[in-house]
Amino acid sequence: MSSNEDQITQAEQHFEVDFPQDYRHFLTTQGSLSQFVLPADDFLVINAVADLIEVNEAGEFQERFPGSLVIGGDGSREMLTYDFRQDPPPLVLLDVSAQDWSSAIHQASSLASFLEAFPQTGWKWDDPEP
């Protein structure tokens, strides 16, 4: 098993979840992403697996949003987050100052569909439900 796969397994154990297959594939092939995406004109960050625990603990996301896993964001206040309260877990956007799940804005049903649509749609800001 590669070092990256070991880190993925350790993160899954830490958060007590099984990452969706497309997210695992992203982590093992690309690892991370931090770039301005055209033509959407939006910035997108997807954190490396090595940063997941620190990012989630820094924002106390596990306490405020049980079942959450922040995997990235817009490089500023908005956090791209899996909602593991659902199966399969969708991706939602949460502001760092949000107090509960009612602020979540649905982005996509999977990372693959999110990454496919993002260059055209960018961040969705006004869709609280899928």
Contacts in CASP RR format, 6 or more apart in sequence:
PFRMAT RR
TARGET T0000
AUTHOR 0000-0000-0000
METHOD contacts of the structure
MODEL  1
MSSNEDQITQAEQHFEVDFPQDYRHFLTTQGSLSQFVLPADDFLVINAVA
DLIEVNEAGEFQERFPGSLVIGGDGSREMLTYDFRQDPPPLVLLDVSAQD
WSSAIHQASSLASFLEAFPQTGWKWDDPEP
1 9 0 8 1.000
2 28 0 8 1.000
4 27 0 8 1.000
4 28 0 8 1.000
4 31 0 8 1.000
4 49 0 8 1.000
5 28 0 8 1.000
7 49 0 8 1.000
7 50 0 8 1.000
8 19 0 8 1.000
8 24 0 8 1.000
8 27 0 8 1.000
8 28 0 8 1.000
8 49 0 8 1.000
11 19 0 8 1.000
11 49 0 8 1.000
11 52 0 8 1.000
11 53 0 8 1.000
12 18 0 8 1.000
12 19 0 8 1.000
14 53 0 8 1.000
15 52 0 8 1.000
15 56 0 8 1.000
15 62 0 8 1.000
15 69 0 8 1.000
15 84 0 8 1.000
17 67 0 8 1.000
17 69 0 8 1.000
17 82 0 8 1.000
17 84 0 8 1.000
17 89 0 8 1.000
19 27 0 8 1.000
20 82 0 8 1.000
20 88 0 8 1.000
20 89 0 8 1.000
20 110 0 8 1.000
20 111 0 8 1.000
22 110 0 8 1.000
22 111 0 8 1.000
22 112 0 8 1.000
23 71 0 8 1.000
23 82 0 8 1.000
23 111 0 8 1.000
26 46 0 8 1.000
26 111 0 8 1.000
26 115 0 8 1.000
27 48 0 8 1.000
27 49 0 8 1.000
30 46 0 8 1.000
31 46 0 8 1.000
31 48 0 8 1.000
31 49 0 8 1.000
32 45 0 8 1.000
32 46 0 8 1.000
32 47 0 8 1.000
32 48 0 8 1.000
32 51 0 8 1.000
33 44 0 8 1.000
33 45 0 8 1.000
33 46 0 8 1.000
34 44 0 8 1.000
34 45 0 8 1.000
34 46 0 8 1.000
34 75 0 8 1.000
35 43 0 8 1.000
35 44 0 8 1.000
36 42 0 8 1.000
36 43 0 8 1.000
36 44 0 8 1.000
37 43 0 8 1.000
37 44 0 8 1.000
37 118 0 8 1.000
37 119 0 8 1.000
37 122 0 8 1.000
38 119 0 8 1.000
39 119 0 8 1.000
39 120 0 8 1.000
40 118 0 8 1.000
40 119 0 8 1.000
40 120 0 8 1.000
40 121 0 8 1.000
40 122 0 8 1.000
40 123 0 8 1.000
41 122 0 8 1.000
42 74 0 8 1.000
42 118 0 8 1.000
42 122 0 8 1.000
42 123 0 8 1.000
43 74 0 8 1.000
43 75 0 8 1.000
43 76 0 8 1.000
44 73 0 8 1.000
44 74 0 8 1.000
44 118 0 8 1.000
44 122 0 8 1.000
45 72 0 8 1.000
45 73 0 8 1.000
45 74 0 8 1.000
45 75 0 8 1.000
45 80 0 8 1.000
46 71 0 8 1.000
46 72 0 8 1.000
46 73 0 8 1.000
46 80 0 8 1.000
47 55 0 8 1.000
47 70 0 8 1.000
47 71 0 8 1.000
47 72 0 8 1.000
52 69 0 8 1.000
52 70 0 8 1.000
52 71 0 8 1.000
55 70 0 8 1.000
55 72 0 8 1.000
56 62 0 8 1.000
56 68 0 8 1.000
56 69 0 8 1.000
56 70 0 8 1.000
59 70 0 8 1.000
59 96 0 8 1.000
61 68 0 8 1.000
61 69 0 8 1.000
61 70 0 8 1.000
61 79 0 8 1.000
61 81 0 8 1.000
61 94 0 8 1.000
62 68 0 8 1.000
64 98 0 8 1.000
64 99 0 8 1.000
64 100 0 8 1.000
65 81 0 8 1.000
65 94 0 8 1.000
65 98 0 8 1.000
65 100 0 8 1.000
65 101 0 8 1.000
66 85 0 8 1.000
67 83 0 8 1.000
67 84 0 8 1.000
67 85 0 8 1.000
68 81 0 8 1.000
68 82 0 8 1.000
68 83 0 8 1.000
68 84 0 8 1.000
68 94 0 8 1.000
69 81 0 8 1.000
69 82 0 8 1.000
69 84 0 8 1.000
69 89 0 8 1.000
70 79 0 8 1.000
70 80 0 8 1.000
70 81 0 8 1.000
70 94 0 8 1.000
71 80 0 8 1.000
71 81 0 8 1.000
71 82 0 8 1.000
71 91 0 8 1.000
71 111 0 8 1.000
72 79 0 8 1.000
72 80 0 8 1.000
72 81 0 8 1.000
73 79 0 8 1.000
73 80 0 8 1.000
73 93 0 8 1.000
74 80 0 8 1.000
74 93 0 8 1.000
74 123 0 8 1.000
77 95 0 8 1.000
77 96 0 8 1.000
77 97 0 8 1.000
78 93 0 8 1.000
78 94 0 8 1.000
78 95 0 8 1.000
78 96 0 8 1.000
78 123 0 8 1.000
79 93 0 8 1.000
79 94 0 8 1.000
79 95 0 8 1.000
79 96 0 8 1.000
80 91 0 8 1.000
80 92 0 8 1.000
80 93 0 8 1.000
80 107 0 8 1.000
80 114 0 8 1.000
81 91 0 8 1.000
81 92 0 8 1.000
81 93 0 8 1.000
81 94 0 8 1.000
81 104 0 8 1.000
82 89 0 8 1.000
82 90 0 8 1.000
82 91 0 8 1.000
82 92 0 8 1.000
83 89 0 8 1.000
83 90 0 8 1.000
83 91 0 8 1.000
83 92 0 8 1.000
83 101 0 8 1.000
83 104 0 8 1.000
85 101 0 8 1.000
88 109 0 8 1.000
88 110 0 8 1.000
90 106 0 8 1.000
90 107 0 8 1.000
90 108 0 8 1.000
90 109 0 8 1.000
90 110 0 8 1.000
90 130 0 8 1.000
91 106 0 8 1.000
91 107 0 8 1.000
91 108 0 8 1.000
91 109 0 8 1.000
91 110 0 8 1.000
91 111 0 8 1.000
91 114 0 8 1.000
92 104 0 8 1.000
92 105 0 8 1.000
92 106 0 8 1.000
92 107 0 8 1.000
93 104 0 8 1.000
93 105 0 8 1.000
93 107 0 8 1.000
93 123 0 8 1.000
93 124 0 8 1.000
93 125 0 8 1.000
94 103 0 8 1.000
94 104 0 8 1.000
94 105 0 8 1.000
95 103 0 8 1.000
98 104 0 8 1.000
102 128 0 8 1.000
104 128 0 8 1.000
105 124 0 8 1.000
105 125 0 8 1.000
105 126 0 8 1.000
105 127 0 8 1.000
105 128 0 8 1.000
106 124 0 8 1.000
106 127 0 8 1.000
106 128 0 8 1.000
106 129 0 8 1.000
106 130 0 8 1.000
107 114 0 8 1.000
107 123 0 8 1.000
107 124 0 8 1.000
108 114 0 8 1.000
108 117 0 8 1.000
109 130 0 8 1.000
END
